């Protein structure tokens, strides 16, 4: 959270008065709700492409990405049953909406005469200052919720590290006196009701002059800081006790609630369930997307693209506060503005701009990319290891059954029961579904087998 506040103060883009431009994400938003063209036929075309892209994205995410690739082919326990469906559908829906926006632009180029004003792009109806404040508040809410959720799960957990804070653990989930709330619920809501309004006041009410609150970082330093924040988000997920399988303990409750899962039965045939793990790490992954976007912005930053220029002596970034002048390329040249004495209304930021070569950019990109690859590879390989162990146990059960069938042992035998279903929690997985096989009067039940030995 501290690093996010530092990025907020040091990011020069968040002090610009120009309109925010987010490639791809802005295209998806414009396709659905913004930049409607004139004429009923064009409106109908845009609406049809948007709804079709939305539907295709949901279907592909649910059945192709989640059920087929992640669940059946890769056998990732993180996506067992219907867990992670919303995350998969969000990814594929975004990709389909962006593709649909480019298809819509192509049709406009072919059929509309004055198409330039109606082409979809990444611009949204707000300036960079407003977007920066919204992004900062979103990161705060995500990080603060994750912080308390992780602490809450650690204090509720009874199996791991029992020597850590035993007294607090003993009282954490116990109702206090005659009240209906436990200490964990009271602590969560007191924490949120005090800290969240305080952060909102600091960010929205301009109590602090954020343009001068930084330490004067360069583009390289801001890029390194953004990379560290993104890596910390991945570390939060990777350091979970149950990573990479995320087997949900039904006894562990969500922070501020008396339930371990969020359920909605508004549709009887299709109930919506969000498990505690996905509630936590879904928020972390959403924040991770914002952090990677911030990393890209810092490494590709150019002052002229945001109505800013560089002070000729201090190399500090100057922001043009006049919206009309901010879009004028000539006014962005510091020499012109200096000679014409138009710098009185401009704001000098604490951040500096020295320019970044591709060599310095790779110095930030490569380590962060390697850590991200290692994170996703570890998630995949960790699940594959569990699958190999499960297959070895399955082979041991079959070998024991075969020995029992052909050993010629009389009725009295010593019985050994192998039960791995609870250990690996695979009773709902298709690869380990309950299978009954009859072989010369003996029955094998996929989760439990009885074998005899001399």
Buried (B, 14 or more C-beta within 10 A) or exposed (E): BEBBBBBBBBBBBBBBBBBBBBEBBBBBBBBBEEBEBEEEEBEEBBEEBBEEBBEBBBBBBBBEBBBEBBBEEBBBBBBBEBBBBBBBBBBBBBBBBBBBBBBBBEBBEEEBEEBEEBBBBBBBEEBBBBBBBBBBBBBBBBBBBBBBBBBBBBBBBEEEEEEEEEEEBEEBBEEEEEEEBBBBBEBBEEBBEEBBEEBBEBBEEEEEEBBEBBEBBBBBBBBBBBBBBBBBBBEBBBEBEBBBBBEBBEEBBBBBBEEBBBEEEEEEEEEEBBBBBBBBBBBBBBBBBBBBBBBBBBBEBEBEEBBBBBBEEEBBBBBBBBEEBBBEEEBBEBEBBBEEEBBEEBBBBBBBBEEBEEEBBEBBBEBBEEBBEEBEEBBBEBBBEBBEEBEEBBEBBBEBBEBBBEEEBEEEBEEEEBEBBEEBBBEEBEEBEEEEEEEEEBEBEBBEBBBBEE
